[in-house]
Amino acid sequence: MSTLYNDGCLHQQDVVDYLVKEGNEHHLKENADGNLALSTKLINKFRIDSGDSVVWVKSDKYWRFRVNEDEDGREARG
């Protein structure tokens, strides 16, 4: 959350890289493409911590704060 507050967005790959660097691979899983991704447990915790104020931009794989133009739900268009 601190990175999100400081930078305005949080890229999934940055989180994955950080967890690998810190030796916390147990928070990661391998996705269908064979790439490392955040575990469901970690994503669910982030959803709770961030509440309704954060949305996921699926096309670019990052989270950002909700703006007035966003539709309801956790996913945003960009």
ZINOR-V736509 format. One record per backbone hydrogen bond with DSSP energy under -0.5 kcal/mol. NH is the residue of the N-H (numbers start at 1). CO is the residue of the C=O. If there is no record, write none. Layout:
BEGIN
<<NH:CO> <NH:CO>>
END
This chain:
BEGIN
<<5:1> <6:2> <7:3> <8:4> <10:63> <12:61> <15:11> <16:12> <17:13> <18:14> <19:15> <20:16> <21:17> <22:18> <23:20> <24:19> <27:24> <28:25> <29:37> <31:29> <31:35> <34:31> <37:29> <39:27> <43:39> <44:40> <45:41> <46:42> <47:43> <48:44> <49:45> <50:46> <51:47> <53:50> <54:51> <55:64> <56:74> <57:62> <58:56> <58:76> <60:57> <61:57> <62:57> <63:10> <64:55> <65:8> <66:53> <70:67> <76:56>>
END
